[in-house]
């Protein structure tokens, strides 16, 4: 599509106008690719909320977050949780930007951490290990 527009522009205008139009079309294509990435990868169905993982393990989200904090997996930052450097970058989480629209017309943008399948498995192993250790103390 960029080549087609490049040829049409070149036939009707002098060359100084060709590059900006071509770049503009190229940047739009990049923007669309980024939008697709955010729509399909970051908010992919293979990500899980802390609440979803917690419920599948018989816990509340608050209990799971507290457990992960006690295990030095994550720490509280402002109104969310962030992985410690040791676990960051291992593919356990993805961030998703959520825009909440209120009835009064205002919006609030929030960045939410979602767990990947790899992260979910990591949490389950941590819980199993903790429960096994708890059982051996009895």
Buried (B, 14 or more C-beta within 10 A) or exposed (E): EBEEBBEEBBEEEEEEEBEEBBEEBEEEEEEEEEEEEEEEEEBEEEBBBBBBBBEEBEBEBEEBBEBBBEBEBBEEEEEEBBBEEEBEEEEBBBEBEEEEEEEEEEEEEEEBBBBBEEBBEBBEEBBEEEEEEEEEEE
